[in-house]
């Protein structure tokens, strides 16, 4: 991994949040320090969950600015400094690849099925085969590698080697046996429904975090 690409675990969180918010809530992007901190500390779509102060996030941002990965600006419509990323130019990734890498930065190692479900909020993936082709390209470019030692194939990002320990915090669902009893099939169906419910809750939590950030910014503008 070239030195200009490599980032630490906190930088990975900040970059991941900036890309995620641009792709999922573009009307609120670039992000204020308040919104960026809230995104870093979200309880949904994050592994591990962090509790960073604005001062800590700002310190991380300054490090990313020296690497050319993050920039800042003052929109003409407001007095609050806002931050944006330059990952497309720095890492030369296509939209599908950027969504996959971002998901791995935010949640750590994941299986192909998990990546398709979770990264699709940032970029649509028509099938697992299409996603696998995108991941193969990322592997060839040195952004992603397969993670061995699990019954389910998982992938991890290589931009932030210090984040590799996050893999121990991501739980894989067991692979189904070749033949399943009715009880096993029902249990697996329950897991799918539970995963769908979790995604809905995550979406609601994201929307609430964005609304709170916008209200905080409006309050700042009135002071």
Helices and strands as residue ranges (DSSP letters): H 9-24, G 26-28, E 31-32, H 33-40, H 54-66, E 70-74, E 81-85, H 87-91, H 95-107, E 110-111, H 112-119, H 128-141, E 144-147, E 154-157, G 161-169, H 182-222
